């Protein structure tokens, strides 16, 4: 027997209709290249979304065609999210920090028909235009009077495109499994791989994000997503914010500028900010150097890399801001876990609470997790056993775009293999201990490079640290610690090694420490262990 309930499809256009009716006066503030502080209401945004959708429908596009964006976090990019995806096309967000060769590969693999781009990326697109033959036109995200001179074919300013269109639009009734957005992985090994999100998965992911034990978003919040709109849907904030009426503050091209971020937070009353650790390091350094304090911010969600305990402490002790660490992947839309306290933790000591916050967080309903050994046997959640982390759920990818199972990313029983090595404690808090390919195998035992890095990052003289395994004649591999010193810090190898006393097992101690000026990163800010291993392939540990 089936229930007698309406079967309304889960579509992002429903979020637009809901926001228009219930939150028309909520604000969106953004920094753009042609306006240092653009401000308008949800109702204005939605009228322009309708204009964009009408404009796209008049172009030579078919349902499912890919329309790419190459842009920072601002109001026009937000409009593109809904105007493209809601009308039945696929919004393909491209990371401008990728190498040109990767951008060419991604555009061609996706077969993008149109590209919406910030003016600052026009020179890049001009250089690669002859290598991206599928692209039929370019929409420059600016006004007509700010339109740059360009050799790009069929180029038009965004404002000229939408200005003549009606601000009323009849959204198509799509199947909820229709593709809505496409995002490619960073391509740390091999070519980037495309993850194709559906309308259904996107709406369910937004529902999950607003939950009290996840991001706890509501109309009473003001959110600053420093995580880019061009990377995994800015962690779902464009959809979640309009779903509940959260005020949005978008930093545009100033995402790494501590002074701008601080000014936006204080002026706009930001209660929740989101980004990777390197972003918050720049903000904390700016405030420390200028004697500033965060008075409005209540909490921050940090993901993309492990959060050093020192950062959690500094936010708490100097700014009264709670850090919530999260974990996820492009393949997971991205939310997988988020760190929030459980009932009974109210009386934990400050140090014990920090130890909990340093973990990646608890599972979110909608994502199942398990850890398995090399034989695919499930391991216990005892906080000790660690193995390959696998997930499944309605916003986890079932395959990669156009790869049809050839990526060997899923188990026979339908779980996605994340490539992470993790342990899960009895309370359900997951902790990444390494990437499968980065784990150090010494004398047949595993050593977590991430655990060593986290301890090293706790040293006040360390700005950044990375650990790789290097060849050893007896133990096969041993850890090598690579360190960037904090500005003007005086740190020796002996002092660095002494720092590990009592913090990790003795046999985990690095066999050597190298001080460098730079550590290579991916376009999304992750340390490139592959490049480090190549760089130090011939390195000999001291005897």
PANU-979930 format. One record per residue (C-alpha): residue number from 1; residue in three letters; y, z, x. Coordinates in steps of 0.001 Angstrom, whole numbers, plus 500000, padded with zeros to 6 digits. Layout:
> NUM | ALA | Y | Z | X
...
REM end
This chain:
> 1 | UNK | 500000 | 500000 | 500000
> 2 | UNK | 503456 | 499090 | 501336
> 3 | UNK | 506585 | 501076 | 500690
> 4 | UNK | 509235 | 499793 | 498317
> 5 | UNK | 512168 | 499655 | 500740
> 6 | UNK | 514626 | 496908 | 501619
> 7 | UNK | 513710 | 494900 | 504681
> 8 | UNK | 517134 | 494384 | 506259
> 9 | UNK | 516974 | 492763 | 509717
> 10 | UNK | 518352 | 494731 | 512655
> 11 | UNK | 521218 | 492508 | 513859
> 12 | UNK | 524276 | 493187 | 516015
> 13 | UNK | 526412 | 491536 | 513320
> 14 | UNK | 525595 | 494559 | 511137
> 15 | UNK | 527296 | 496728 | 513770
> 16 | UNK | 530416 | 494546 | 513475
> 17 | UNK | 530478 | 494853 | 509679
> 18 | UNK | 529955 | 498625 | 509869
> 19 | UNK | 532717 | 499111 | 512436
> 20 | UNK | 535156 | 496962 | 510461
> 21 | UNK | 534621 | 499014 | 507319
> 22 | UNK | 534384 | 502502 | 508825
> 23 | UNK | 536388 | 502588 | 512082
> 24 | UNK | 539148 | 499941 | 511844
> 25 | UNK | 541780 | 502118 | 513539
> 26 | UNK | 539766 | 503201 | 516593
> 27 | UNK | 541174 | 501911 | 519868
> 28 | UNK | 540003 | 499694 | 522718
> 29 | UNK | 542085 | 499960 | 525883
> 30 | UNK | 541438 | 497672 | 528834
> 31 | UNK | 542783 | 496559 | 532189
> 32 | UNK | 542886 | 492770 | 532535
> 33 | UNK | 544213 | 490289 | 535048
> 34 | UNK | 547046 | 489196 | 532724
> 35 | UNK | 547792 | 492594 | 531157
> 36 | UNK | 547524 | 495872 | 533110
> 37 | UNK | 546909 | 497853 | 529932
> 38 | UNK | 545908 | 495916 | 526849
> 39 | UNK | 545520 | 498018 | 523720
> 40 | UNK | 544327 | 497117 | 520253
> 41 | UNK | 542253 | 498415 | 517343
> 42 | UNK | 538664 | 497779 | 516307
> 43 | UNK | 539995 | 495723 | 513391
> 44 | UNK | 541893 | 493418 | 515790
> 45 | UNK | 538825 | 493075 | 517995
> 46 | UNK | 536603 | 492156 | 515070
> 47 | UNK | 539034 | 489527 | 513743
> 48 | UNK | 538989 | 487892 | 517184
> 49 | UNK | 535175 | 488114 | 517340
> 50 | UNK | 535149 | 486146 | 514080
> 51 | UNK | 537529 | 483570 | 515579
> 52 | UNK | 535309 | 483157 | 518642
> 53 | UNK | 532183 | 482736 | 516519
> 54 | UNK | 533930 | 480064 | 514425
> 55 | UNK | 535030 | 478277 | 517606
> 56 | UNK | 531539 | 478311 | 519113
> 57 | UNK | 530035 | 476937 | 515907
> 58 | UNK | 532267 | 473848 | 516278
> 59 | UNK | 531004 | 473118 | 519775
> 60 | UNK | 527846 | 471207 | 520610
> 61 | UNK | 525573 | 474261 | 520536
> 62 | UNK | 522227 | 474932 | 518897
> 63 | UNK | 520845 | 478325 | 517936
> 64 | UNK | 519351 | 479936 | 521043
> 65 | UNK | 521546 | 478024 | 523510
> 66 | UNK | 522689 | 480150 | 526401
> 67 | UNK | 526412 | 480855 | 526762
> 68 | UNK | 527163 | 482641 | 530025
> 69 | UNK | 529858 | 485143 | 530968
> 70 | UNK | 531189 | 485809 | 534454
> 71 | UNK | 533665 | 488595 | 533835
> 72 | UNK | 534692 | 492227 | 534330
> 73 | UNK | 534870 | 494963 | 531708
> 74 | UNK | 537679 | 494074 | 529337
> 75 | UNK | 538344 | 493307 | 525693
> 76 | UNK | 537694 | 489575 | 525860
> 77 | UNK | 534299 | 490122 | 527465
> 78 | UNK | 533484 | 492634 | 524730
> 79 | UNK | 534426 | 490053 | 522078
> 80 | UNK | 532105 | 487565 | 523757
> 81 | UNK | 529166 | 489966 | 523430
> 82 | UNK | 529393 | 489892 | 519647
> 83 | UNK | 530826 | 486418 | 519084
> 84 | UNK | 528062 | 484746 | 521092
> 85 | UNK | 525073 | 486922 | 520185
> 86 | UNK | 526004 | 487544 | 516561
> 87 | UNK | 526383 | 483832 | 515848
> 88 | UNK | 522838 | 483113 | 517020
> 89 | UNK | 523487 | 482050 | 520610
> 90 | UNK | 522350 | 483968 | 523698
> 91 | UNK | 524973 | 485872 | 525667
> 92 | UNK | 523946 | 485480 | 529314
> 93 | UNK | 525870 | 487941 | 531480
> 94 | UNK | 526067 | 486932 | 535162
> 95 | UNK | 526771 | 489369 | 537979
> 96 | UNK | 529654 | 487937 | 540062
> 97 | UNK | 528641 | 490120 | 543006
> 98 | UNK | 525489 | 488082 | 543578
> 99 | UNK | 525346 | 485530 | 546359
> 100 | UNK | 526436 | 482010 | 545306
> 101 | UNK | 522872 | 480749 | 545790
> 102 | UNK | 521607 | 483378 | 543351
> 103 | UNK | 524313 | 482529 | 540804
> 104 | UNK | 523379 | 478836 | 541041
> 105 | UNK | 519710 | 479694 | 540521
> 106 | UNK | 520480 | 481904 | 537514
> 107 | UNK | 522773 | 479388 | 535782
> 108 | UNK | 520232 | 476602 | 536241
> 109 | UNK | 517233 | 478710 | 535282
> 110 | UNK | 518977 | 479848 | 532082
> 111 | UNK | 520267 | 476300 | 531432
> 112 | UNK | 523655 | 477664 | 530396
> 113 | UNK | 525675 | 475266 | 528213
> 114 | UNK | 529033 | 477048 | 528524
> 115 | UNK | 530493 | 479641 | 530864
> 116 | UNK | 533186 | 482135 | 529895
> 117 | UNK | 534852 | 483340 | 533083
> 118 | UNK | 537678 | 485512 | 534346
> 119 | UNK | 540330 | 483437 | 536175
> 120 | UNK | 539488 | 485118 | 539488
> 121 | UNK | 536020 | 483534 | 539455
> 122 | UNK | 537257 | 479982 | 538849
> 123 | UNK | 537251 | 479130 | 542599
> 124 | UNK | 533636 | 480305 | 542858
> 125 | UNK | 532569 | 478165 | 539902
> 126 | UNK | 534462 | 475153 | 541260
> 127 | UNK | 532469 | 475375 | 544503
> 128 | UNK | 529121 | 475369 | 542706
> 129 | UNK | 529951 | 473103 | 539742
> 130 | UNK | 528133 | 470087 | 541188
> 131 | UNK | 524997 | 472219 | 541572
> 132 | UNK | 524948 | 473438 | 537932
> 133 | UNK | 524565 | 470206 | 535920
> 134 | UNK | 523600 | 471831 | 532602
> 135 | UNK | 527049 | 473424 | 532165
> 136 | UNK | 529116 | 471331 | 529755
> 137 | UNK | 532345 | 473309 | 529701
> 138 | UNK | 534236 | 476395 | 530842
> 139 | UNK | 536255 | 478892 | 528829
> 140 | UNK | 538767 | 480750 | 531003
> 141 | UNK | 539298 | 484295 | 529739
> 142 | UNK | 543076 | 484283 | 529705
> 143 | UNK | 546084 | 483079 | 527718
> 144 | UNK | 547393 | 479510 | 527804
> 145 | UNK | 550453 | 480441 | 529885
> 146 | UNK | 548224 | 482147 | 532484
> 147 | UNK | 545703 | 479293 | 532602
> 148 | UNK | 544964 | 478348 | 536231
> 149 | UNK | 544835 | 474792 | 537508
> 150 | UNK | 541169 | 473871 | 537839
> 151 | UNK | 538851 | 470989 | 538506
> 152 | UNK | 536205 | 472469 | 536182
> 153 | UNK | 535231 | 469985 | 533492
> 154 | UNK | 536236 | 470631 | 529875
> 155 | UNK | 538064 | 473816 | 530819
> 156 | UNK | 540103 | 475575 | 528134
> 157 | UNK | 541767 | 478963 | 527916
> 158 | UNK | 540082 | 481535 | 525710
> 159 | UNK | 543214 | 482080 | 523648
> 160 | UNK | 543674 | 478333 | 523068
> 161 | UNK | 540025 | 478119 | 521960
> 162 | UNK | 540182 | 480854 | 519330
> 163 | UNK | 543825 | 480654 | 518200
> 164 | UNK | 543350 | 477950 | 515513
> 165 | UNK | 540205 | 479528 | 514077
> 166 | UNK | 539822 | 481654 | 510959
> 167 | UNK | 539428 | 485407 | 511395
> 168 | UNK | 536830 | 485383 | 508600
> 169 | UNK | 533239 | 484555 | 509513
> 170 | UNK | 529979 | 484460 | 507605
> 171 | UNK | 527359 | 485870 | 509942
> 172 | UNK | 524017 | 484026 | 509889
> 173 | UNK | 520991 | 485920 | 508595
> 174 | UNK | 518855 | 485716 | 511708
> 175 | UNK | 515344 | 486949 | 512283
> 176 | UNK | 515743 | 490298 | 514034
> 177 | UNK | 513465 | 489117 | 516853
> 178 | UNK | 515925 | 486336 | 517688
> 179 | UNK | 517146 | 486469 | 521283
> 180 | UNK | 520657 | 487917 | 521610
> 181 | UNK | 521299 | 488467 | 525324
> 182 | UNK | 519913 | 487515 | 528721
> 183 | UNK | 520289 | 489494 | 531944
> 184 | UNK | 518735 | 488775 | 535321
> 185 | UNK | 517424 | 491364 | 537742
> 186 | UNK | 519161 | 491737 | 541099
> 187 | UNK | 516475 | 489766 | 542910
> 188 | UNK | 515875 | 492251 | 545727
> 189 | UNK | 512552 | 490485 | 546330
> 190 | UNK | 512252 | 486793 | 545457
> 191 | UNK | 514374 | 485026 | 542865
> 192 | UNK | 516112 | 487007 | 540110
> 193 | UNK | 514047 | 487308 | 536928
> 194 | UNK | 515451 | 486943 | 533423
> 195 | UNK | 515078 | 489642 | 530770
> 196 | UNK | 515640 | 488298 | 527256
> 197 | UNK | 516733 | 490959 | 524753
> 198 | UNK | 516256 | 490579 | 521004
> 199 | UNK | 518594 | 491566 | 518170
> 200 | UNK | 516052 | 494201 | 517127
> 201 | UNK | 515581 | 495710 | 520579
> 202 | UNK | 519348 | 495839 | 521124
> 203 | UNK | 520075 | 497686 | 517868
> 204 | UNK | 517203 | 500136 | 518407
> 205 | UNK | 518429 | 500781 | 521953
> 206 | UNK | 521933 | 501518 | 520644
> 207 | UNK | 520482 | 503937 | 518069
> 208 | UNK | 518687 | 505744 | 520881
> 209 | UNK | 521783 | 505928 | 523063
> 210 | UNK | 523920 | 507764 | 520509
> 211 | UNK | 521354 | 510563 | 520002
> 212 | UNK | 522479 | 514135 | 520825
> 213 | UNK | 520034 | 514549 | 523711
> 214 | UNK | 520867 | 511127 | 525121
> 215 | UNK | 524550 | 510101 | 525374
> 216 | UNK | 525625 | 512118 | 522341
> 217 | UNK | 528226 | 509555 | 521292
> 218 | UNK | 530391 | 509993 | 518223
> 219 | UNK | 533772 | 509078 | 516748
> 220 | UNK | 535185 | 512153 | 518505
> 221 | UNK | 534495 | 510629 | 521926
> 222 | UNK | 536393 | 508360 | 524238
> 223 | UNK | 534069 | 506547 | 526652
> 224 | UNK | 534823 | 504822 | 529951
> 225 | UNK | 531925 | 502558 | 530992
> 226 | UNK | 532345 | 501878 | 534704
> 227 | UNK | 528871 | 500383 | 534667
> 228 | UNK | 529591 | 496643 | 534361
> 229 | UNK | 529332 | 494605 | 531184
> 230 | UNK | 527671 | 491979 | 533393
> 231 | UNK | 524810 | 494311 | 534284
> 232 | UNK | 522203 | 495279 | 531675
> 233 | UNK | 524683 | 495399 | 528775
> 234 | UNK | 526741 | 498231 | 530300
> 235 | UNK | 523861 | 500544 | 529385
> 236 | UNK | 524240 | 499612 | 525700
> 237 | UNK | 527755 | 501040 | 525313
> 238 | UNK | 529311 | 497882 | 523742
> 239 | UNK | 526892 | 498262 | 520830
> 240 | UNK | 526706 | 502062 | 520627
> 241 | UNK | 530494 | 502548 | 520702
> 242 | UNK | 531154 | 500243 | 517758
> 243 | UNK | 528169 | 501719 | 515935
> 244 | UNK | 529758 | 505199 | 515832
> 245 | UNK | 533491 | 504512 | 516313
> 246 | UNK | 533872 | 505723 | 519879
> 247 | UNK | 537189 | 504862 | 521544
> 248 | UNK | 536562 | 502463 | 524437
> 249 | UNK | 538419 | 502345 | 527755
> 250 | UNK | 537539 | 499325 | 529917
> 251 | UNK | 538658 | 499307 | 533583
> 252 | UNK | 538561 | 495536 | 534174
> 253 | UNK | 538564 | 494585 | 537873
> 254 | UNK | 539536 | 498144 | 538885
> 255 | UNK | 536013 | 499553 | 538531
> 256 | UNK | 535832 | 500817 | 542113
> 257 | UNK | 539384 | 502133 | 542341
> 258 | UNK | 539450 | 505936 | 542208
> 259 | UNK | 543178 | 506130 | 541448
> 260 | UNK | 542952 | 503741 | 538480
> 261 | UNK | 539873 | 505448 | 537069
> 262 | UNK | 541521 | 508868 | 537306
> 263 | UNK | 544707 | 507622 | 535631
> 264 | UNK | 542749 | 506009 | 532781
> 265 | UNK | 540655 | 509133 | 532228
> 266 | UNK | 543660 | 511429 | 531997
> 267 | UNK | 545978 | 509124 | 530041
> 268 | UNK | 543395 | 508055 | 527446
> 269 | UNK | 541516 | 511359 | 527044
> 270 | UNK | 538156 | 510081 | 528280
> 271 | UNK | 535385 | 512534 | 527360
> 272 | UNK | 532418 | 510536 | 528695
> 273 | UNK | 532326 | 508276 | 531748
> 274 | UNK | 529375 | 506296 | 533023
> 275 | UNK | 528595 | 504676 | 536357
> 276 | UNK | 526605 | 504636 | 539572
> 277 | UNK | 526970 | 507326 | 542286
> 278 | UNK | 529116 | 505155 | 544593
> 279 | UNK | 531768 | 504813 | 541865
> 280 | UNK | 532014 | 508564 | 541405
> 281 | UNK | 532062 | 509134 | 545151
> 282 | UNK | 535259 | 507035 | 545315
> 283 | UNK | 536753 | 508994 | 542403
> 284 | UNK | 535874 | 512399 | 543881
> 285 | UNK | 537263 | 511407 | 547279
> 286 | UNK | 540525 | 510252 | 545675
> 287 | UNK | 540926 | 513507 | 543758
> 288 | UNK | 540090 | 515653 | 546780
> 289 | UNK | 542601 | 513800 | 548961
> 290 | UNK | 545363 | 514040 | 546337
> 291 | UNK | 544754 | 517489 | 544881
> 292 | UNK | 543814 | 516122 | 541442
> 293 | UNK | 541565 | 517655 | 538798
> 294 | UNK | 539841 | 516152 | 535755
> 295 | UNK | 541196 | 517961 | 532700
> 296 | UNK | 539877 | 515757 | 529883
> 297 | UNK | 536459 | 514533 | 531039
> 298 | UNK | 533568 | 516609 | 529661
> 299 | UNK | 530475 | 514799 | 530910
> 300 | UNK | 529327 | 511844 | 532944
> 301 | UNK | 526123 | 509840 | 532840
> 302 | UNK | 525094 | 508653 | 536301
> 303 | UNK | 522312 | 506173 | 537002
> 304 | UNK | 521351 | 503296 | 539232
> 305 | UNK | 520428 | 505572 | 542144
> 306 | UNK | 519507 | 509211 | 542686
> 307 | UNK | 522449 | 511585 | 542249
> 308 | UNK | 522992 | 513950 | 545215
> 309 | UNK | 523038 | 517636 | 544301
> 310 | UNK | 526364 | 517909 | 546120
> 311 | UNK | 527906 | 515498 | 543592
> 312 | UNK | 526537 | 517459 | 540635
> 313 | UNK | 528000 | 520656 | 542133
> 314 | UNK | 531398 | 519113 | 542848
> 315 | UNK | 531771 | 517787 | 539311
> 316 | UNK | 530745 | 521184 | 537928
> 317 | UNK | 532599 | 523538 | 540255
> 318 | UNK | 535856 | 521628 | 540755
> 319 | UNK | 536232 | 519752 | 537471
> 320 | UNK | 534060 | 521564 | 534894
> 321 | UNK | 532240 | 518279 | 534193
> 322 | UNK | 528540 | 518178 | 533304
> 323 | UNK | 526479 | 515500 | 535077
> 324 | UNK | 523655 | 513892 | 533119
> 325 | UNK | 521422 | 511820 | 535348
> 326 | UNK | 519604 | 508895 | 533767
> 327 | UNK | 516999 | 506353 | 534730
> 328 | UNK | 516202 | 502911 | 533445
> 329 | UNK | 515870 | 499261 | 534392
> 330 | UNK | 517133 | 495839 | 533376
> 331 | UNK | 513663 | 495343 | 531904
> 332 | UNK | 514235 | 498398 | 529678
> 333 | UNK | 517653 | 497481 | 528198
> 334 | UNK | 518027 | 499894 | 530298
> 335 | UNK | 517547 | 503414 | 528876
> 336 | UNK | 514315 | 505166 | 529853
> 337 | UNK | 515199 | 508806 | 530479
> 338 | UNK | 518278 | 510985 | 530322
> 339 | UNK | 518709 | 514477 | 531685
> 340 | UNK | 519741 | 517060 | 529118
> 341 | UNK | 518778 | 520751 | 529041
> 342 | UNK | 516004 | 522038 | 526812
> 343 | UNK | 516074 | 525140 | 524645
> 344 | UNK | 515332 | 528137 | 526836
> 345 | UNK | 517277 | 526894 | 529853
> 346 | UNK | 520491 | 528684 | 528879
> 347 | UNK | 519747 | 531605 | 531186
> 348 | UNK | 518848 | 529582 | 534269
> 349 | UNK | 520833 | 530448 | 537372
> 350 | UNK | 523416 | 527866 | 538473
> 351 | UNK | 521180 | 526796 | 541374
> 352 | UNK | 518117 | 526479 | 539146
> 353 | UNK | 520124 | 524408 | 536667
> 354 | UNK | 521243 | 522088 | 539465
> 355 | UNK | 517594 | 521607 | 540427
> 356 | UNK | 516869 | 520469 | 536857
> 357 | UNK | 519915 | 518174 | 536728
> 358 | UNK | 518826 | 516494 | 539965
> 359 | UNK | 515815 | 515007 | 538153
> 360 | UNK | 515964 | 511672 | 536355
> 361 | UNK | 515606 | 513266 | 532938
> 362 | UNK | 513351 | 513514 | 529911
> 363 | UNK | 511825 | 510702 | 527921
> 364 | UNK | 513757 | 509132 | 525059
> 365 | UNK | 511991 | 508447 | 521771
> 366 | UNK | 511185 | 504747 | 521888
> 367 | UNK | 509988 | 504752 | 525486
> 368 | UNK | 506545 | 506046 | 526397
> 369 | UNK | 505910 | 506954 | 530029
> 370 | UNK | 502819 | 507514 | 532118
> 371 | UNK | 502008 | 507852 | 535811
> 372 | UNK | 498763 | 506427 | 537169
> 373 | UNK | 496841 | 506330 | 540431
> 374 | UNK | 495661 | 503206 | 542252
> 375 | UNK | 492707 | 502916 | 539852
> 376 | UNK | 494952 | 503115 | 536761
> 377 | UNK | 493784 | 506645 | 535922
> 378 | UNK | 496514 | 508586 | 534145
> 379 | UNK | 497823 | 511544 | 536156
> 380 | UNK | 498874 | 514951 | 534764
> 381 | UNK | 502445 | 516009 | 534051
> 382 | UNK | 502299 | 518975 | 536392
> 383 | UNK | 505289 | 518252 | 538643
> 384 | UNK | 502965 | 517782 | 541610
> 385 | UNK | 500901 | 514619 | 541078
> 386 | UNK | 502816 | 511412 | 541613
> 387 | UNK | 501826 | 507838 | 541001
> 388 | UNK | 502940 | 504463 | 539674
> 389 | UNK | 505359 | 504833 | 536737
> 390 | UNK | 504598 | 502662 | 533712
> 391 | UNK | 506440 | 502373 | 530382
> 392 | UNK | 506212 | 500674 | 527018
> 393 | UNK | 508338 | 500563 | 523880
> 394 | UNK | 510401 | 498374 | 521532
> 395 | UNK | 513229 | 497791 | 524028
> 396 | UNK | 510964 | 497244 | 527061
> 397 | UNK | 510390 | 493609 | 528078
> 398 | UNK | 507033 | 492056 | 527216
> 399 | UNK | 507495 | 489323 | 529836
> 400 | UNK | 510130 | 487615 | 531946
> 401 | UNK | 512033 | 484575 | 530718
> 402 | UNK | 510115 | 481347 | 531491
> 403 | UNK | 507537 | 483131 | 533677
> 404 | UNK | 504838 | 483526 | 530993
> 405 | UNK | 502857 | 486280 | 532669
> 406 | UNK | 503044 | 484907 | 536194
> 407 | UNK | 505149 | 487837 | 537423
> 408 | UNK | 502089 | 490125 | 537160
> 409 | UNK | 504367 | 492868 | 535832
> 410 | UNK | 502270 | 494212 | 532959
> 411 | UNK | 498916 | 495969 | 532791
> 412 | UNK | 496000 | 494669 | 530761
> 413 | UNK | 496649 | 497337 | 528127
> 414 | UNK | 500308 | 496360 | 527691
> 415 | UNK | 502297 | 498730 | 529894
> 416 | UNK | 505174 | 497526 | 532076
> 417 | UNK | 504731 | 498520 | 535714
> 418 | UNK | 508193 | 499643 | 536833
> 419 | UNK | 507484 | 499481 | 540558
> 420 | UNK | 508614 | 503110 | 540835
> 421 | UNK | 506546 | 506036 | 542056
> 422 | UNK | 507254 | 509205 | 540083
> 423 | UNK | 506137 | 512672 | 539102
> 424 | UNK | 506692 | 514384 | 535748
> 425 | UNK | 506887 | 518156 | 535370
> 426 | UNK | 505367 | 520189 | 532497
> 427 | UNK | 508740 | 520189 | 530689
> 428 | UNK | 508724 | 516381 | 530667
> 429 | UNK | 511390 | 515861 | 533336
> 430 | UNK | 510631 | 512772 | 535377
> 431 | UNK | 511587 | 512409 | 539011
> 432 | UNK | 511450 | 509153 | 540964
> 433 | UNK | 509885 | 509798 | 544352
> 434 | UNK | 510010 | 506235 | 545651
> 435 | UNK | 509625 | 502562 | 544963
> 436 | UNK | 506015 | 501409 | 545227
> 437 | UNK | 506955 | 499091 | 548078
> 438 | UNK | 509119 | 501731 | 549822
> 439 | UNK | 506744 | 504697 | 549890
> 440 | UNK | 505876 | 505746 | 553456
> 441 | UNK | 502169 | 506126 | 554167
> 442 | UNK | 501680 | 508459 | 557100
> 443 | UNK | 498144 | 509310 | 558155
> 444 | UNK | 496845 | 508323 | 554719
> 445 | UNK | 499341 | 510597 | 552901
> 446 | UNK | 502420 | 509491 | 550952
> 447 | UNK | 505919 | 510558 | 551965
> 448 | UNK | 508815 | 510085 | 549535
> 449 | UNK | 511743 | 508317 | 551171
> 450 | UNK | 513942 | 509233 | 548198
> 451 | UNK | 513273 | 512967 | 548564
> 452 | UNK | 514299 | 512798 | 552226
> 453 | UNK | 517419 | 510789 | 551339
> 454 | UNK | 518430 | 513289 | 548652
> 455 | UNK | 518195 | 516199 | 551088
> 456 | UNK | 520122 | 514281 | 553749
> 457 | UNK | 522859 | 513407 | 551235
> 458 | UNK | 523360 | 517117 | 550623
> 459 | UNK | 524768 | 517540 | 554127
> 460 | UNK | 528581 | 517701 | 553965
> 461 | UNK | 528923 | 515336 | 556943
> 462 | UNK | 526765 | 512599 | 555397
> 463 | UNK | 528434 | 509832 | 553365
> 464 | UNK | 525238 | 507840 | 552745
> 465 | UNK | 521625 | 507941 | 553892
> 466 | UNK | 518577 | 505705 | 553735
> 467 | UNK | 514992 | 506234 | 554872
> 468 | UNK | 512459 | 503567 | 555795
> 469 | UNK | 508982 | 503691 | 557284
> 470 | UNK | 508582 | 502337 | 560815
> 471 | UNK | 505402 | 501652 | 562730
> 472 | UNK | 503702 | 504536 | 564538
> 473 | UNK | 500652 | 504153 | 566830
> 474 | UNK | 498880 | 507221 | 565443
> 475 | UNK | 500139 | 507776 | 561880
> 476 | UNK | 500634 | 504094 | 560907
> 477 | UNK | 504130 | 504851 | 559566
> 478 | UNK | 506728 | 507563 | 560065
> 479 | UNK | 510152 | 508091 | 558439
> 480 | UNK | 513324 | 506824 | 560129
> 481 | UNK | 516568 | 508285 | 558746
> 482 | UNK | 519614 | 505991 | 558801
> 483 | UNK | 522946 | 507743 | 558228
> 484 | UNK | 526572 | 506854 | 557632
> 485 | UNK | 528718 | 509825 | 558623
> 486 | UNK | 531491 | 511046 | 556363
> 487 | UNK | 535000 | 510191 | 557547
> 488 | UNK | 535868 | 511995 | 560803
> 489 | UNK | 532614 | 513991 | 560675
> 490 | UNK | 530972 | 515132 | 563906
> 491 | UNK | 527239 | 515188 | 563289
> 492 | UNK | 524428 | 515045 | 565842
> 493 | UNK | 520810 | 514034 | 565464
> 494 | UNK | 519702 | 517619 | 566164
> 495 | UNK | 522028 | 519041 | 563504
> 496 | UNK | 520819 | 516485 | 560989
> 497 | UNK | 517149 | 517301 | 561581
> 498 | UNK | 517847 | 521041 | 561435
> 499 | UNK | 519345 | 520506 | 557978
> 500 | UNK | 515846 | 519791 | 556630
> 501 | UNK | 514530 | 523260 | 557529
> 502 | UNK | 513032 | 524875 | 554448
> 503 | UNK | 513979 | 521930 | 552211
> 504 | UNK | 510989 | 519595 | 552684
> 505 | UNK | 507561 | 519835 | 554294
> 506 | UNK | 507655 | 519811 | 558091
> 507 | UNK | 505443 | 516748 | 558320
> 508 | UNK | 507965 | 514854 | 556165
> 509 | UNK | 510779 | 515351 | 558701
> 510 | UNK | 512153 | 512033 | 560030
> 511 | UNK | 510926 | 511173 | 563488
> 512 | UNK | 514363 | 509890 | 564394
> 513 | UNK | 517940 | 509634 | 563098
> 514 | UNK | 520205 | 506618 | 563605
> 515 | UNK | 523921 | 506664 | 562851
> 516 | UNK | 525342 | 503349 | 561582
> 517 | UNK | 528611 | 502028 | 560170
> 518 | UNK | 527077 | 500169 | 557240
> 519 | UNK | 523963 | 500153 | 555041
> 520 | UNK | 523198 | 496922 | 553130
> 521 | UNK | 523337 | 497022 | 549332
> 522 | UNK | 522344 | 494722 | 546499
> 523 | UNK | 524951 | 493278 | 544152
> 524 | UNK | 524310 | 496218 | 541813
> 525 | UNK | 524859 | 498861 | 544492
> 526 | UNK | 521255 | 499679 | 545395
> 527 | UNK | 520229 | 500110 | 549029
> 528 | UNK | 518402 | 497044 | 550319
> 529 | UNK | 515362 | 498580 | 551972
> 530 | UNK | 513946 | 495108 | 552659
> 531 | UNK | 516953 | 494249 | 554821
> 532 | UNK | 516783 | 497601 | 556586
> 533 | UNK | 513120 | 497057 | 557384
> 534 | UNK | 513962 | 493613 | 558733
> 535 | UNK | 516857 | 494995 | 560753
> 536 | UNK | 514725 | 497686 | 562365
> 537 | UNK | 511432 | 495771 | 562484
> 538 | UNK | 511241 | 496078 | 566274
> 539 | UNK | 512502 | 499651 | 566451
> 540 | UNK | 510382 | 502014 | 568555
> 541 | UNK | 510274 | 505684 | 567639
> 542 | UNK | 510880 | 508134 | 570499
> 543 | UNK | 507661 | 509490 | 572009
REM end
